[in-house]
Amino acid sequence: MRTAIAPLSETLKNPKPEAHAEPSAEGEEYLKKAIEYHEQGELEKATVFFRKAAEHHNPLGMFLFGMSLRHGWGCKANPNLAFQFLQKAAESAVFDLNHLNPMTSSAARGELAIAIYELGISFRHGWGVPKNKETAAYYFEIAANLGDADAQADLAFCYQHGAGVKKDMPKAAKYYRMAHAQGVEIFGNSWIFKAKYNPDSA
């Protein structure tokens, strides 16, 4: 049962322009300042500016504020609020992906993939939402197909071990190979290149 994902899955199918607030130049400035503080190790200041960027509808600001809230980077951890900001970031990136020119949508695609992947992580661990392996795998698959290497590796693990999906070794091998092609190395996975798991090699 995936009732918790309805808002994002609906956005993926039918993005609603009227529900989307445009990011502002001010939000971009807040984001730059937040990243500077974060890189200097001043996490409390960074989180203040990630929040300001998020409030100005900056998708990356929403994502990074959500991650800060999830892990308590410079603030008190709040997994429930973190999940909400991660979901807003994904929904905003979906809109951008569907309404921007191809050059810009490449960046939106990357933001979308990582935000969706982190939603999957939230469901896997029960951070801000009830634990749900099926929903985690669902999000991993979307992010994996958008090209996120970590999502590809995690989805492969799900198929290898039957975690939230039916066990399927050829699918596991396929997603492990996709992650491997992007530089993700997983010890002991030479089996993924065997012909019986790789119909394209025959």
Buried (B, 14 or more C-beta within 10 A) or exposed (E): EEEBBEEBEEBBEEBEEEEBEEBBEEBBBBBEBBBEBBEEEBBEBBBBBBBBBBBBBBBBBBBBBBBBBBBBBBBEBBBEBBBBBBBBBBBBBBBBBBEBEEEEBEBBBBBBBBBBBBBBBBBBEEBBBEEBBBBBBBBBBBBBBBBBBBBBBBBBBBBBEEBBBEEBBEBBBBBBBBBBEEEBEEEEBEBBEEEEBBEEEE
